[in-house]
Amino acid sequence: MLKTFKYLALAEGYSFLFILFITMPLKYLGGILLPNMIMGMAHGFLFLSYVVVAIVVSQIIKWNFKTLLIVLVMSVVPFGTFWMEETYLEEKLKKA
């Protein structure tokens, strides 16, 4: 489950950055809407999956509420999921 969460966190982070730096300029500067719509739906699915799996993983690993809150907040901060994955998951994966 930890590896799944790790890959999900990375996918969510990349989708967030792709929307932020590629599809949003296409939408607002180029008037091209389709890439933003497609990536927006994909990112929405990844974001919701990230939140659900984070809650499940927090129960498995026995994270306290503060740690879970930090992990969830990192999903809305650019580059946050990359930091979270490095800080909270790498040490757990090395022990497993």
BELGIPE-V893100 format. One record per backbone hydrogen bond with DSSP energy under -1.0 kcal/mol. CO is the residue of the C=O (numbers start at 1). NH is the residue of the N-H. If there is no record, write none. Layout:
co=CO nh=NH
co=CO nh=NH
This chain:
co=1 nh=5
co=2 nh=6
co=3 nh=7
co=4 nh=8
co=5 nh=9
co=6 nh=10
co=7 nh=11
co=8 nh=12
co=9 nh=13
co=10 nh=14
co=11 nh=15
co=12 nh=16
co=13 nh=17
co=14 nh=18
co=15 nh=19
co=16 nh=20
co=17 nh=21
co=18 nh=22
co=18 nh=23
co=19 nh=24
co=22 nh=26
co=23 nh=27
co=24 nh=28
co=25 nh=29
co=25 nh=30
co=26 nh=32
co=33 nh=37
co=34 nh=38
co=35 nh=39
co=36 nh=40
co=37 nh=41
co=38 nh=42
co=39 nh=43
co=40 nh=44
co=41 nh=45
co=42 nh=46
co=43 nh=47
co=44 nh=48
co=45 nh=49
co=46 nh=50
co=47 nh=51
co=48 nh=52
co=49 nh=53
co=50 nh=54
co=51 nh=55
co=52 nh=56
co=53 nh=57
co=54 nh=58
co=55 nh=59
co=56 nh=60
co=57 nh=61
co=58 nh=63
co=64 nh=68
co=65 nh=69
co=66 nh=70
co=67 nh=71
co=68 nh=72
co=69 nh=73
co=70 nh=74
co=72 nh=75
co=73 nh=76
co=77 nh=80
co=79 nh=83
co=80 nh=84
co=81 nh=85
co=82 nh=86
co=83 nh=87
co=84 nh=88
co=85 nh=90
co=89 nh=93
co=90 nh=94
co=91 nh=95
co=92 nh=96
